[in-house]
Amino acid sequence: MADETPAPAPPVAAPPPPPPPAVTKSDSPAVVEKEDPSLPSPVDVVSVSVTESVSTAIEDKKEQTPPAEPVELVPDSTDKAKKEEPPLPPPPQPVESESESPAVTEKAKEEEPPAATEKAKEEEPPAPAAATVAVLETELQQPPELPSQEVVTESKSLAAMMEKEEAGAPAPTVSTTTTTSAEEDVAVVVEEKKIPQNLGSFKEESNKVADLSDFERKALEELKRLVQEAIDAHLFTSETKSEENPDKEKKEEPKEVSIWGIPLLKDDRSDVILLKFLRARDFKVKDAFVMIKNTIRWRKEFGIDELLDEDLGDDMEKVVFMHGQDREGHPVCYNVYGEFQNRDLYQKAFSDEEKRMKFLRWRIQFLEKSIRKLDFSPDGINTIFQVSDLKNSPGPGKRELRLATKQALQLLQDNYPEFVAKQVFINVPWWYLVFYTMISPFMTQRTKSKFVFAGPAKSAETLFKYIAPEQVPIQYGGLSVDYCDCNPEFSDADPATEITVKPGTKQTVEITIYEKCVLVWEIRVVGWDVSYGAEFMPNAKDSYTVIIQKPTKMSPKDEPVVSQCFKVGELGKVMLTVDNPTSKKKKLVYRFKVKPYCD
């Protein structure tokens, strides 16, 4: 993180102050230039700005279309209103929906469009003139767009839940890099009105005793008392011992009881463990105590301590793996069900009861090792962010997979309470929505509030809400490579910037260079289907623009990430341009690094 009071640069090397954001008018939509606040400059030798303009393909179409339509519409609408309905009261115009009296409506009706613009300026004196014009153009020409849905709305309950998760998600960093035009502001206002806020979205509670309510604090103290009595009476250990010599057992000192390597009654970490069981049972002390007792018994029967040292192979390492962390610091676990399309792997995991049990033991072993890496201090991260990729999933028709899944879910629900920070399902097929709709009534509201669903088109965008792009694996739209791959220039610690490229627009990332250096960058557009080009424009008047990469149409089959570098020997700016001529918005992700110049 940059210091709050950075040391001033020497006068010679200090860059000129960046120009303020400006809105320029042209025959095409407004071009907005602004500084990119989400990606601080690595050093004082560069600055970054993002420019949005109309797509080249759209401009070409507009040049071929004769601009005769606006001239015909204005006089026809005014004459028709005056001649056809003179005795009737003037109908309310759809644009002037905020007028408060018939007099205002009639006045707007008699005046020409320029007068309407002047009236709008008088009603909103604090707003800048350029912004006022943009708002009026948006109201007159573009109907408000309905917010897009993440998945198919097969049922009302599922659709409502998805809308809640969409609204309750933490604001992504892309909001700081998108255009500041008034058209976008209007679209955001409309979307906020359409999507209800999710007041029930799950948020992790504090594990500090001082932050608990009186009721919760009393429940914790009562549970600690019951656990202490059980330890003193050997209730957690006597069930596995023979009762041939009960007198000898009574003379033994109570043994310390631990779960996940944490003693149940020792320090503040113990309180975190007990609070997990209490929250799983809605702070019903007796139910939480029974759950603890059953969990301890199951761990002995399942042989958890021995399981940690077993060698169960690495055949499933692509099915379940840990990679990176989310924006709040939770480790992220990816569950890739599509790997079971491999028939040999499927048979090896689920063909009979013995193999299903081995897979279950492998999955529990993986979870136990992951849990032991968590921080159980009151301020620590002690939950895991789960991502379930349902692309090419075998589906509910596979009986063996269905049985194994049911068995695993039951064990996790009964013996691993409150270890899921958020459960995000991506690449969700239609059949899973139907399946979820059937089982949803049997889930608690607390469990359902952790779920987020996204179809294939929204998967990367949904992940970016919770996980920074540099932490998301490449196969899911991010920039993070497998830890075993060679990537000398960038790591997960190097931050990336997200930009939403709207349909029919062109985004240009300008990196201004103030000193000689070597500029290295990575850039990708999720799903591509856009044109990408890069060039260097020197400041000197007699210099020529250097084409680093001529504009090239990038298809979804091309390399997901483009890595490039350029040796800057004179002052100027590197311009990365993404042209989106399609009717769909695209997610642009990039990052760069400045290296010393060498001859």
N, C-alpha and C positions, 0 to 999 in steps of 0.2 A: 504494500500500500504506500502510496506517495505521502510524504510528510505534509502536514497542514501548512507549514511555512517553509517552502523550498528556498534554498539559497539562491540568490540572484546570479544569473550567468554573467560572464564578462561582457563589457559593452560591445566588443568586436563581434563575439559569437552570438549575441542576443538576437533572436528573431524578431521581426516587426510584429506588432500586435495584430492578431487575426481580425479580419473584418467582421462586423456584426451580421447576423442572419439577414438576408435580403430576399424580397419577393420581386421577381422581375416579370413584367407583362410581355406577352407575345401572342401571336395568333393561335398558338397551341396552348394547352393547359399550363398553369403557372409553374415556373421553375423555381424551386426552393433550394437555397444554399444555406448550410448551417454547419456549425462545428459538431463533431461526433463526440458526445460527452462520455460515452460508455467505454471508450478505449483510450486511456491516457497515453500520451507520447512516451515511448521508452526513454528517450533522452531529449535534450533541448534542441536537437538538430532537425526535427521534423514536426509537422502539425498535420492534422487530419480533418477533412471536411467531406460531407456527403451531399451530392447534388442529384435531384430527381427531375426528370424531364419526360416528355412524351416519347413513346417508343418510335424508332425509325420507321417501322412498318406502318404504324398508324399515321405518321406524318405523310408518308407516301400516298396513302389512301385519301387523306384529306386534300392533298394537292390536286388529285384527279377528280374530286367531286366539286361541281360548281356551287358556290355559296349563294344560291338563290332562295333557299327555303326560309331563312329568317325574315326576308323582306316581305314574303307573302303572308306570313302568319299574323304579324302585328296588326295591319289594317283590317284584315278579315275579322279578327276576333273583336275589335272595338266597334266596327260598323254593324256587325251582326247583333251585338249586345244592345246597340242604340236603336236599331230599326225594328227588330222583331218583337221585343218585349218592352215597349215604352210604358204601359200602364202598370206592370208588375214591379214589386220591389226588387232591387238589384240582388242577384244571387251571390252568395259568398264565394269569392275566388279561392281556389285551393292554395295559392301561394301566400295570399294575405290572410293566413289563418289566425294570426295574432292580433288582428284589428279588433277594437273594443266597441265600436259603434257603427251604425249604418252610414253615418256621414263620412267616416273615414273610408269605408268601402267605396262609396259613390265618388269620393274625391279621387281615389286611386283609379277608378274606372274611367273618369273623364280625362285624366292626364295621360300623357305619352309615357313610354317606359323610362326615358331619362328622368322625368319628374319623380317616378316611383323610386328611382335610385336616390334622388336627393332627399326624399321623405325618409327613406331608411337611414340615411346618414344623420338626419335631424333627430330621429328617435334614439339613436345610439351614438351620442357624441364622443364617449371615451374610446370607441373602437377606431383603429387606424383605417384610412380610406381604402387601402389596398385589400385589407381583410374584409371590409364591408362589401366591396364589389364581388369578391370570391364567394361570400355567403349567398348573395343574391343570385349569382349564376348557378350555384348549386341548387337553390330552391326552385329556380325556374326550369332548369334543364334536367336535373337528375332526381328521380324519386329515391327515397331512402331505401338502402339495401337491407334486406332481412338478414339477421346473423346466421351464418352457416352452422349446420349441426355437425357434431363430430362423428356420430354413427347413425345408422338407420333407426328411425323411431318406430320400433315394432310394438311398443306398449307405452302407455302413458306414464307409468311409474318409472320406467327406465329412462325415458326421455327427460322427465323432470329431474331425475337424479343426475343425468349427464349435464343438464343446463346448470344445475347447482354447482357441480364440480368446476364447470367452465368459469362461472362467475366468481367462485370462492378461491380460485387458484391465486397464488402470489403473482404479483405483476412481473412479467418477464422483462429482461433488459432491452428487448427490441423496441420497447416503447420510447426509449430515449434516442433512437437513431432513425425513426421514421420521419416522414415529411411533416412540416408544421403548417401546411396549407389549411385554409379554412374549410375546404371540402372534407378533409380527413376529420377535423374537429366535429363537423356536423354528423358524419357517419358514426363517430364514437358515441355521440349523444344519443343517436337513434338506437344503437346497439345496447346501451345501458338501460334504455327504457324497455326494450324487448326482453332482455334476459333478466330474470329475477335474481336478486342477490341470494347467495347460499348462506343462510344463517346457521345451518347445521353441519357445515364442513368441519372435518376433524382437525383439531389442533392439539398438539401434545401438551399435557399438563406439566406443571412444575413438580419436581421431585424433592424440593426443599420442604422440610417440615414446617418452617416458618410461613410458607406460602399456602399451606393446607387450611381448609376451613376447620372450624371447631369440630364439626361432625366427622370429618375425615381424620383429624388428628386423634380423636377419641377411638375411632375404629382401628387405627394403626396401633395405638397403645394396647387395645384389647387383643388384637391379633398377636402382638409380641408376647403378651401374657400367656395366651393359649399355647403358643409355640414353646415357650420356656417350660411350661408344665408338661408338655409332651416330651421334651428332651429329658427332663428330670425323671419322668416315668418310663423312659426307654420306649415310648410308643413308636418312634420312627425306626427303631432297630429291633425291637423284640419280635416282630412278625416274621423275621427271617431266621431267628434263632430257635433252637429246640428248647423246650421248657422242662428238661430233665432236672436242671439244677436252678430253680428260681431264686434261691437264697444267694447263690453266688452272683447272679445277675444283678440283684438289688444292691450288693456291696460295691459293684463296679461304679466308677465315676462316669457321669453322663458324657457321652462323646459329642464332639462338635458336629453339627449337621450342615452340609454345604450343598448348594445348587449352583451349577455353572462356575464352580470354583469360588463362590462367595458364601461365607458363613451366614446362616440365617439370623444370628443374633451376635453381632460384633461391633459394627460401626455404621456410618451413614450409608454405605453401600448396601448393607443389609436392609435398610429401610426402602431403598429403591426396589429391591427384589420383592419385598412384602407388598409394596404398593402396586406392583404389577398384578399380583393375585387379587388384591382388593378391587382394583379397577375392573378386572375381568369378571368379577362377581358383584359389581355395583355397590361396593363397600358393605356387603353383607358379610359380617365377620365369620360367622359359622360356616357359610358356604366357601369362603376363601380358605379357611383352615382345612376343610375337607379336601379342597383342591390341592393344597400343599401336600397333605398327607398322601393322597393318591399319586401325585407326581413323584414324590420320593420313592414310593413303592414301585411304580412303573420303571423308574430309572434303574433300580436294582435288578428288576426282572429282565429288563432289556439289555443290561450290562453296558451302561453308558461309559463307565470308567475304562473298561476293556476295549470298547468300540473305538475310542479315540486313537488307540495304537494299532488298530487292524489295518492291513493292506488290502483294500477292496478294488484296486486297479484304478485306471484313469480313463476308462471307456466313456464315462459320462461327463467329462470335463467341458464338452461343448454344449451339453444340455443345461447345466447350471454352473454359473461362474460369477465371481465378484469382479466389478470393474468401476473404479472411480468413486465419486461421492456426489450427493446432490447439493443444492445451493445452501442447505442448512448444515452440511457436514455429515449426513448419514451415509454409511457405505451402501452401495447399490448392488443388488443381486439380480441377475438376469436369468430368467427361466425360458428356455427356447424349446417350445413343444414341437416345432417343425422338424427338429432333428430326428424325431421318431418316424418320419417318413422313410428313413433308412430301415428296410425290412430286417436286416441282420441285427441292427441295434435294438429294434423293437422286440424281436424274438429273444434276444439275450436278456432283456430287462423284464419282460412280462409273459413269456410263453407258459410258465407254470408257477405254482405257488412258491417253490423254493427260489426261483429267480426273482419273483416279485418281492420276496422278503429280503433278498440280497440288495435289490435296488433301494428298498425302503431303508435298510441299514446304511447304505451309502449316503442317501439323502439326509438322514438324521446325523450322520457323522459330519457331513459338510456343514450343516446348520450349527452343530455344537462347536466346531472349530471357529466358525464365524462369530458366534456369540462370545466366545472367550476373548476375542480381540476388541470387544466393546468396552466402553468406559462407564462403569456403574457408579461413579460419583454423582452426587445430586446435580451438578452442572454438566455432566458428561453426556455423550451420545450413546444411548443404550438401545436403540431400535434400528431396523434395517429398512431401507427403501427397496421395495420389490417391484420388478418389471416383468410381466408375463407376455412373451411374444407368441401370439396365436397364429402367426402366418404358417400356412401349410400344416396346421395341427391335424392329427388324424381324426379328431371329432368324437362325438359321443357314441358313434357306432362301434367303436373298438371296445369290446367287453373287458378285455384284460386291462387296458389302460384305465377304464372307468373304475374297476375294482381297486386298482392300485392308488388311484387319485383319492377315492373315497376313504381308503384306509389311512393314507398319509394325512389328509385333512383332519380326520378325527384325532389322530395322535397329536398333531400340531395344536389343534384347538384345546385339547385337554391338558397338555403338558408344557406349552410354550406361550404363556399369556403375554399380550401386549409387547410383541417384538416387531410388529409391522408399523413403520411410520406412515407409509402410503403404499397402496397397491394399484399400480397402473397397468392396464391391459391395453396392448397396442396391436395393430393389424387384426382388429376384432372382426371375425366373419359373422354373417347374419345368423347362423345357427346358434352361435354362442349367446347372442342377445335373447333368442327364444329360450335357451336353456337357463340363462340368468333370470329371466322374467318368472320362470317357474319356481326357482329356488329362493328368490328374493324375499318372499313373505316369511321365510323361516330364519332369516338372518336378523341380528339385532341392528338397531339404528347406528350404534357405535361402529359396528363392523362395516356396514354399508357406507358410512361417511368417509371411510378410507379409500373407497374404490373410485377409480377414474377409468373411463373407457374411451378409446380412440380408434377409428377406422384406419385403413391403410393410408389414405390421403392426409390424415391429421396426426399420424404417429410422431413424426419428428417434431412438429410444432408443439405437441402436447408434452413431449419429453423436455423440450427446451424451457417450458414453464417451471419445471422443477429441477432440472439438471443443466448446468452450463454447457455450451456446445463443445468446449475443449475437454469435457469429461465424458461426453457421449461417444460410444464406439462408432467407427466409420460406417458400419453396416446399418446403423440406426439414424444416420443423418449428421453425426458429429464429426469432430476432427481427431478424436483419440484413437490411436492405433493400439494393437495388441502389445503388451509389454515385451514380448519376445521379438518384435519387429524392430528394425533399425530406423530410427528417426532422429538424426543428430541435431537438427535445427530447432525443433519444438518439442515440448513435453506437455503433460496435463496441467502444469503450473502456469503455462503461458496463456493469458486470457484471450478470448475471441469476442468478436462483435457480431451481433445479429441485426439484419435489416430485412424488412418485409418489402419485396418488390411487387408493387401493385400491378394488376393486369394492364397491359398496354403502356407501360412506363419503362423508363430507362434509369438505372441508378449508376452514378459515377462516384467512386471513392477516390478522392484526391489526397495524395500524401505529399505535402510540400517539403522540399529538402532545403536546408539552410547551410549544410556543410557537405563536403565530400564524404561518401560512405558507401557501404554495400547494403542494399535493401533486400530482405528476404521475406516472402509472404506465402501464405496458404489461402486458397479461396475455393469455395464450393457453393453451388446452389442445389438444394435438395431436389433430386429428380431431374435436374438440369432442364432440358427442353427450352433453353434460352441461348442467346449469343453472348460470348464473352471475348473481350479484347483488352489489351494493356498497351500503354504507350508512355513515353517520357517526353515532357514538353519543357525545354530549357527556358530560362528567363531572358537570355540574351536575344536581341532582336534579329540578329543575323544567323541564328542557329536554326537547325531543322528539327522537327519532331521525330523522335526515334520510335519506330514501331517494335515493341517488345513481343507482342502477339497480335496479329491482325484479327479483327472480329470473326469468330468461328462459332458455328452452330454446335452446341453441346447437347448430345442426346443422353437419355438415361443409361445407355450402355457404355458411355465413356467413363474414364477414371473418375471416381467420386470426388477426389480432391486434386486440385492443380497446385503444384508447388513450383515457385519460380523465384529468381533473384536477378538483380540488376545492379551493375557497378556504376554509381553516380559520380561522374568526374566534374560536373558543373552544377550550379544551382538551378533549380527548376522544380517540377512536380511530376510524380508518377500517378497516372490515372488508370484505374481499374473500372471498366464499364461492363455492366450487365444489362442487356436489352431483353425485356420480356414482352414479346408480341402476343402472347396467349391470353386467354380470358380467365386464367387462374392466377392467384397470387402465389409468389414463390418466396422461399426462405433463403436469404443470402447470408453466409457465414464467412468471415475472413479474420485473419490476424497477421501481423507483420513484426519483424524484428530488424533493428539497425545494428550493423556490424562495422568495425573500423575499416577505413579505406586503406588499401595497400596497392602499391604499384606492381 
